[in-house]
Amino acid sequence: MTALRNAEELKCGLETIPAVISVSDVKVEANIIKHISVDTRAIGEVAVRRLDVNDAPALYEFYTEGLSEKPRKLFAPYPLFHTPPDSASEMTIRIADWEKESDWMAVILVKDKRIIGFSMLKRFYTENVTSGIAVRDEFLKKGLGFLLQRIIVEQARLLNLKRFHVKIVSDNLASLRLHEKCGFKQTRVLPPPIYEEILEYLRDNDKKNGNEPVDRHIVELVIDLDHRI
């Protein structure tokens, strides 16, 4: 499939999203998304482009200032954000080190030169392909999470992947609904100890806020890429 055909199919797919008015300036190279301009109904024009080492200071600001404590704790994809970076310089090193690997891609959502969203697809040459998304707190509930997840789904199709999975805390209902809307199906519950650190944080947060701790677990969802929603 040519880059031009890839770009046209990607454009057509994203223009079916209700929150999107139009899509332009789509660039795909070697089956990897490089750039997309999107006119959204909620906030106007945004750019989606592949993460670059020069984005490290803005990405560090997005992570430390744009996300509140809970989404930062729940959004910790290795190796960029787990463990949390201590500085923009450390963020630069992590991106540079990761750029040496060939089985990942990440895009940033940019509005007025600020990063307002981030999404990634990684380990796509293995059996454990997974993704992650995050949206700046002030831009939640504007359809941007759905846009980013659809972009990752389309990126997986460009790579001819058959399926990939995500893992979500069971009471993160907004994220569960978003992924199900994108075509993901719940497959299994993953027990501790792998995710005990996250679950323990959430229990402590319940107590800090004067609430009874909730008995949460980690849900795995899988999308079958042979079918379109």
C-alpha positions in Angstrom: 0.0 0.0 0.0 1.5 3.4 -1.0 2.0 6.3 1.4 -0.6 8.3 -0.6 -3.2 5.6 -0.2 -2.4 5.2 3.5 -2.8 8.9 4.0 -6.1 9.1 2.1 -7.6 6.1 4.0 -6.4 7.6 7.3 -8.1 10.9 6.4 -11.4 9.3 5.5 -11.4 7.2 8.6 -10.8 10.1 11.0 -13.4 12.3 9.2 -16.1 9.8 10.4 -15.5 10.9 14.0 -18.4 13.2 15.1 -16.1 15.6 16.9 -14.1 16.2 13.7 -15.0 18.7 11.0 -12.2 18.0 8.6 -8.8 16.4 8.3 -5.9 17.7 6.2 -2.1 17.7 5.7 -1.8 13.9 6.5 1.7 12.6 6.3 2.5 8.9 6.6 6.0 7.5 6.0 7.0 3.8 6.1 3.5 3.1 7.6 4.1 5.4 10.5 1.9 8.5 11.1 4.1 11.7 11.0 1.5 14.5 10.9 -2.2 15.2 10.7 -4.1 18.6 10.9 -7.6 18.2 12.4 -10.4 20.8 12.6 -12.4 19.9 15.7 -15.9 21.1 16.7 -14.9 21.7 20.3 -11.6 23.6 20.1 -10.9 24.3 16.4 -7.6 23.4 14.7 -5.2 21.1 16.3 -2.1 19.3 15.0 -1.2 15.7 15.6 2.4 14.9 15.0 5.0 12.3 15.9 6.9 12.8 19.1 10.4 14.2 18.6 13.2 14.6 21.1 12.8 18.4 20.7 9.4 18.0 22.3 10.9 16.9 25.6 10.4 20.2 27.5 6.8 20.6 26.4 6.1 17.0 27.1 7.6 17.3 30.6 5.3 20.4 31.2 2.3 18.5 29.9 3.0 15.6 32.3 3.8 17.6 35.4 1.5 20.6 35.0 -1.1 19.5 32.5 -2.2 16.3 34.3 -3.4 16.2 37.9 -2.1 13.6 40.3 -4.5 10.8 39.6 -4.2 10.7 35.8 -0.4 11.0 36.2 -0.5 7.9 38.5 -2.7 5.9 36.2 -0.8 7.0 33.1 2.7 5.7 33.5 3.7 3.9 30.3 7.3 2.6 30.3 9.8 4.0 29.5 8.8 7.6 29.1 6.8 8.2 32.3 7.6 5.2 34.6 9.2 6.1 36.8 8.1 9.8 36.6 10.8 12.0 35.0 12.5 14.4 37.3 13.2 17.1 34.7 12.9 18.1 31.1 16.5 17.0 30.6 15.7 13.5 31.8 12.7 13.5 29.5 15.0 14.4 26.6 17.3 11.4 27.5 14.3 9.0 27.7 12.9 10.1 24.3 16.4 9.9 22.7 17.0 6.4 24.1 13.6 5.2 23.0 14.1 6.6 19.5 16.8 3.9 19.0 14.1 1.3 19.3 11.9 0.4 16.3 8.8 -1.1 17.8 7.0 2.0 19.1 5.4 5.3 18.0 4.0 8.2 19.9 2.1 11.3 18.8 1.4 14.5 20.5 -1.8 16.6 20.1 -0.8 20.3 19.9 -2.9 23.4 20.2 -1.4 26.9 20.2 2.1 25.4 20.6 1.1 23.5 23.8 0.8 19.8 24.1 -2.7 19.0 25.1 -2.7 15.2 24.5 -0.4 12.3 24.0 -0.9 8.8 22.7 1.4 5.8 21.9 1.5 2.4 20.4 4.4 0.2 21.5 5.8 -3.3 21.3 4.2 -3.8 17.9 6.7 -6.4 16.8 5.7 -8.6 19.7 2.7 -10.5 21.0 2.2 -7.8 23.7 1.2 -4.8 21.6 -0.4 -2.1 23.8 -1.3 1.6 23.7 -1.9 4.5 26.1 -3.5 8.0 25.9 -3.6 11.0 28.1 -5.4 14.4 27.7 -4.6 17.6 29.5 -7.1 18.2 32.4 -8.6 21.4 31.0 -9.3 19.7 27.6 -11.2 16.7 28.9 -14.7 15.9 27.7 -14.1 17.4 24.3 -13.8 14.3 22.2 -10.0 14.4 22.1 -9.4 11.2 23.9 -11.6 9.4 21.4 -9.7 11.1 18.5 -6.3 10.0 19.9 -7.4 6.5 20.4 -8.9 6.3 16.9 -5.6 7.5 15.6 -3.7 4.8 17.4 -6.2 2.2 16.1 -5.6 3.4 12.6 -1.9 3.4 13.2 -2.1 -0.3 14.2 -4.0 -1.0 11.0 -1.3 0.7 8.9 1.2 -1.7 10.5 -1.0 -4.6 9.6 -1.5 -5.6 13.2 -4.4 -8.0 13.9 -5.1 -6.9 17.5 -3.7 -5.1 20.5 -4.7 -4.6 24.1 -5.0 -2.0 26.9 -5.2 -2.3 30.7 -7.5 -0.1 32.6 -8.5 0.3 36.3 -12.0 -1.1 36.7 -13.6 2.1 38.1 -12.1 4.3 35.4 -15.5 4.2 33.7 -14.7 7.0 31.3 -11.7 5.2 29.9 -13.5 1.9 29.7 -16.4 3.5 27.8 -14.0 5.4 25.4 -12.1 2.2 24.5 -15.3 0.2 24.1 -16.6 3.0 21.8 -13.5 2.5 19.7 -14.2 -1.2 19.4 -12.3 -2.8 22.3 -13.8 -5.8 24.1 -13.2 -6.8 27.7 -11.3 -10.1 27.9 -10.0 -10.7 31.4 -9.2 -9.3 34.9 -5.5 -9.1 35.8 -4.7 -9.7 39.5 -2.0 -8.2 41.7 0.9 -8.2 42.3 1.8 -6.6 38.9 -0.6 -3.7 39.4 -0.5 -3.6 43.2 1.3 -0.2 43.3 -1.4 1.5 41.3 -4.2 -0.1 43.2 -2.6 0.7 46.5 -2.3 4.4 45.5 -6.0 4.5 44.7 -6.9 2.9 48.0 -4.8 5.5 49.8 -6.4 8.2 47.8 -9.8 7.0 48.9 -8.8 7.2 52.5 -7.2 10.7 52.0 -10.5 12.0 50.6 -12.6 10.4 53.4 -14.1 7.7 51.3 -14.4 4.0 51.8 -11.7 2.2 49.7 -13.1 0.7 46.6 -12.2 -2.9 45.7 -10.7 -2.3 42.2 -9.0 -4.5 39.7 -7.3 -4.2 36.3 -9.3 -4.9 33.2 -7.7 -6.0 30.0 -9.5 -5.0 26.7 -8.6 -6.2 23.3 -9.5 -4.8 19.8 -9.8 -7.0 16.7 -8.5 -5.0 13.8 -10.0 -7.1 11.2 -13.3 -5.3 11.7 -14.1 -1.6 11.6 -16.6 0.2 13.9 
